[in-house]
């Protein structure tokens, strides 16, 4: 009589183990392919861009588009880590528009973004960049910019798993602004922070000298009366945490500092007005709205050894860097 134990072992091998071995042999390519699919890096995406110069909506690869944005928004002479920070911020800007209905904005004509720097990010096409710069720039600086974009491929800034609105400007003048001090919304990642490494910026400080008559006429042009006794007719009422003028009395009117910036064509809203005989000296600090990342500050941080992620997390509080593809 056969050994019952051997019979059970033999049956198990035939019924269970052998079919498993055969199945693995037949489908092993599919099993390994599944692993490849799970770890495969997704290709970049195409976006629609409204070209305001040609009045046409163009279909562009987002990374190709970003080459030109970074080249248009930041000097190529800046440190590589600052250029990387700019590339991530610029890519985040596009994804914020994608996620928040950028194609519904009338000025975009169905595109996610446009090429008008007054409304979106600055975008100069390659032909324009070639005309603005010499051959040395195209052979040395253009590859440097492309590398900064390529090295950060797919990276965006997020806050609580949503792409942020990554505002940036040229120079803060030493401290950035809370978003609500300049714009309508208070955003938790757009908080006022110190920006100590901006001294190399040509717009860090500036002085506009204007005659009293021109000063008075500029306000008169928008319906605000200023007397010849300017010392008594101008009074700064309050400043923001970042140092910009929030409210200022001009004659009998109390207006926002940003309005004075617009009327006088100042570099920023961080200003002081001083009467000097028949002239007015207007001293400004910084250049731009002052919210988010200071580009010259980012370059200064890069020179001090900070990496692009450290730069971005300094200027955008509580953010993470994630890959979209």
C-alpha positions in Angstrom: 0.0 0.0 0.0 1.3 3.5 -0.9 2.4 6.0 1.8 -0.5 8.3 2.4 1.8 11.3 3.1 3.6 10.9 -0.2 0.2 10.8 -2.0 -0.8 14.1 -0.4 2.5 15.8 -1.3 2.3 14.6 -4.9 -1.2 15.8 -5.2 -0.3 19.2 -3.9 2.6 19.6 -6.3 0.4 18.6 -9.3 -2.7 20.6 -8.4 -1.2 23.8 -6.8 2.5 24.4 -7.4 2.8 23.3 -11.1 0.0 25.6 -12.4 1.5 28.6 -10.5 4.9 27.9 -12.1 3.3 27.7 -15.5 1.3 30.9 -15.0 4.4 32.8 -14.0 6.2 31.5 -17.1 3.4 32.5 -19.4 2.7 36.0 -17.9 6.0 37.1 -16.5 6.4 39.8 -19.2 3.1 41.3 -18.2 4.0 41.2 -14.5 7.3 43.0 -15.0 5.6 45.4 -17.4 3.1 46.4 -14.7 6.1 47.4 -12.5 7.5 49.6 -15.4 4.1 51.3 -15.9 3.8 52.1 -12.2 7.3 53.8 -12.1 7.2 55.4 -15.6 7.7 59.2 -15.6 4.8 60.8 -17.4 5.6 63.1 -20.3 5.2 66.8 -20.0 1.9 68.4 -21.1 0.9 70.8 -23.9 -0.8 74.0 -23.0 -2.6 76.7 -25.0 -1.0 80.1 -24.9 -2.6 83.2 -26.3 0.1 85.2 -28.1 -0.9 88.8 -27.8 1.5 89.9 -30.5 0.1 87.6 -33.2 -3.5 87.5 -31.8 -3.4 83.7 -32.0 -3.8 80.8 -29.6 -0.7 78.5 -29.8 -0.3 75.0 -28.6 3.0 74.7 -26.8 4.8 72.1 -24.7 4.9 73.6 -21.2 8.6 73.0 -20.8 9.4 74.7 -24.1 7.2 77.6 -23.1 9.0 77.9 -19.7 12.4 78.2 -21.5 11.2 81.5 -22.9 9.4 82.7 -19.8 12.5 82.2 -17.6 14.7 83.9 -20.2 12.2 86.8 -20.3 11.6 87.1 -16.5 15.1 86.7 -15.0 18.6 87.8 -16.1 20.5 84.8 -17.4 23.5 86.1 -15.4 21.8 85.1 -12.2 23.0 82.1 -10.2 21.8 78.7 -11.4 19.9 78.1 -8.2 18.0 81.4 -8.6 17.1 80.4 -12.2 15.8 77.0 -10.9 13.7 78.8 -8.3 12.3 81.0 -11.1 11.6 78.0 -13.3 9.6 76.2 -10.5 7.7 79.4 -9.7 6.9 80.0 -13.4 5.7 76.4 -13.8 3.6 76.7 -10.7 2.0 79.8 -12.2 0.8 77.8 -15.2 -0.6 75.0 -13.1 -2.3 77.4 -10.8 -4.0 78.9 -13.9 -4.9 75.4 -15.2 -6.5 74.4 -11.9 -8.3 77.8 -11.4 -9.9 78.4 -14.8 -7.2 80.4 -16.6 -8.9 79.5 -19.9 -12.1 81.2 -18.8 -10.4 84.6 -18.5 -11.6 86.8 -21.4 -8.1 88.2 -22.2 -6.8 84.7 -22.8 -9.3 83.8 -25.6 -9.6 80.2 -24.5 -5.9 79.7 -23.6 -4.6 79.0 -20.1 -2.1 81.9 -20.2 -1.2 84.8 -22.4 2.2 86.4 -23.3 1.3 89.9 -22.0 3.5 90.6 -18.9 0.9 93.1 -17.6 -1.5 90.2 -17.2 0.5 87.0 -17.1 4.2 86.1 -17.1 6.6 87.7 -19.5 7.1 85.6 -22.7 9.4 86.6 -25.5 9.7 84.2 -28.4 13.2 82.9 -29.4 13.5 85.3 -32.4 12.9 88.3 -30.2 15.4 87.0 -27.6 18.0 86.6 -30.4 17.4 90.2 -31.5 17.7 91.5 -27.9 20.9 89.6 -27.1 24.1 88.9 -29.0 25.4 85.5 -30.3 27.4 85.0 -27.1 24.2 85.2 -25.1 22.5 82.6 -27.3 25.4 80.2 -27.1 26.2 80.6 -23.4 23.1 82.0 -21.6 20.3 80.2 -23.4 21.7 76.7 -22.6 22.1 77.8 -19.0 18.4 78.8 -18.8 17.2 75.6 -20.5 19.3 73.6 -18.0 17.6 75.3 -15.1 14.2 74.4 -16.5 15.2 70.9 -17.4 16.7 70.3 -13.9 13.4 71.2 -12.3 11.2 69.4 -14.9 7.6 68.9 -13.6 8.2 70.6 -10.2 5.6 72.9 -8.8 4.9 74.6 -5.4 1.9 73.4 -3.5 0.2 74.3 -0.2 -2.2 71.8 1.3 -1.9 69.7 -2.0 -3.0 72.6 -4.2 -0.7 74.5 -6.6 0.0 78.0 -5.2 -0.3 81.4 -6.8 3.5 82.0 -7.0 3.8 85.8 -7.1 7.2 87.3 -7.6 8.8 90.7 -8.3 12.2 92.2 -9.0 13.3 93.7 -5.6 11.5 94.0 -2.3 13.8 96.6 -0.7 14.6 94.4 2.2 11.3 92.9 3.2 8.4 91.4 1.2 4.7 92.2 1.7 1.7 90.3 3.0 -0.6 89.6 0.0 -3.5 91.4 1.5 -1.5 94.6 1.8 -1.2 94.8 -2.0 -4.0 92.6 -3.4 -7.4 91.6 -2.2 -6.7 88.2 -0.8 -4.9 87.1 2.3 -3.0 83.9 1.4 -1.2 81.9 4.1 1.9 81.2 1.9 2.3 84.9 0.8 3.5 86.4 4.2 6.0 89.2 4.8 9.5 87.9 5.2 13.0 89.5 5.4 14.9 89.7 2.1 18.4 90.7 3.2 20.5 89.9 0.1 19.3 92.4 -2.4 21.9 95.2 -2.3 23.2 94.3 -5.8 19.9 95.2 -7.3 20.0 98.4 -9.4 16.5 99.2 -8.1 17.2 98.6 -4.4 17.1 102.3 -3.8 16.1 105.1 -6.2 15.5 108.8 -6.1 13.0 110.7 -8.3 13.5 114.4 -8.4 10.5 116.4 -9.7 9.6 120.1 -9.7 6.8 121.3 -7.4 4.7 122.3 -10.3 5.0 118.9 -12.0 4.2 117.2 -8.7 1.0 119.3 -8.2 -0.1 118.8 -11.9 0.3 115.0 -11.7 -2.2 114.9 -8.8 -4.4 117.5 -10.5 -4.6 115.2 -13.5 -6.5 112.7 -11.4 -8.7 115.2 -9.6 -6.6 115.6 -6.4 -5.8 119.2 -5.3 -2.4 119.8 -3.7 -1.5 123.3 -2.6 1.9 124.9 -2.9 2.5 124.2 0.7 3.4 120.6 0.0 5.0 119.9 3.3 1.6 120.4 5.0 -0.4 118.8 2.2 1.4 115.4 2.2 1.4 113.1 5.2 2.0 109.4 5.3 -0.7 107.9 7.6 0.3 104.2 7.8 2.7 101.6 6.5 2.5 97.9 5.9 4.5 95.3 7.7 6.9 95.2 4.7 7.4 99.0 4.8 5.2 100.2 1.9 2.9 103.1 2.3 -0.7 101.9 3.0 -2.4 105.2 3.3 -1.3 108.8 2.7 -3.0 112.1 2.9 -2.7 114.2 -0.2 -4.4 117.6 0.3 -7.8 116.7 1.7 -7.8 113.2 0.3 -6.6 110.0 2.1 -5.6 107.5 -0.6 -3.6 104.3 -0.9 0.2 104.3 -1.4 -0.3 102.2 -4.4 -2.3 104.9 -6.1 0.5 107.4 -5.4 2.9 105.0 -6.9 0.7 104.8 -10.1 0.2 108.6 -10.3 3.9 109.4 -10.0 5.3 106.3 -11.8 7.4 105.2 -8.8 9.3 101.9 -8.6 7.4 100.7 -5.6 5.0 101.8 -2.9 7.8 101.9 -0.3 8.6 105.6 -0.6 9.3 108.9 1.3 8.5 112.3 0.0 10.8 115.2 0.9 10.6 118.9 -0.2 13.9 120.5 -1.3 13.3 124.1 -2.3 11.4 124.1 -5.6 11.8 120.4 -6.0 10.4 117.2 -4.5 12.7 114.2 -3.8 10.8 110.9 -3.8 13.0 108.1 -2.3 11.9 104.6 -3.1 13.0 101.1 -2.0 12.5 98.1 -4.1 10.9 97.5 -7.5 7.5 95.9 -8.1 4.6 94.9 -5.9 6.7 93.3 -3.3 4.7 90.1 -2.7 6.2 86.6 -2.9 9.7 85.9 -4.2 12.1 88.8 -4.7 14.2 87.8 -7.8 17.2 89.8 -6.7 16.8 88.4 -3.2 16.7 84.9 -4.6 19.9 85.6 -6.5 21.5 87.0 -3.3 20.5 83.8 -1.4 21.9 81.7 -4.2 25.2 83.5 -3.9 25.2 82.7 -0.2 24.9 79.0 -1.0 21.2 78.4 -0.6 19.6 75.9 -3.0 16.5 76.6 -5.1 14.2 74.7 -2.7 15.5 76.7 0.3 15.0 79.9 -1.6 11.4 79.1 -2.5 10.5 77.9 1.0 11.9 81.1 2.4 9.7 83.3 0.3 6.6 81.1 0.2 5.8 80.0 3.7 4.7 76.4 4.4 4.9 75.2 0.8 6.0 71.8 -0.6 7.7 71.0 -3.9 5.9 68.3 -5.8 6.2 66.7 -9.2 3.4 67.0 -11.7 5.1 64.6 -14.2 
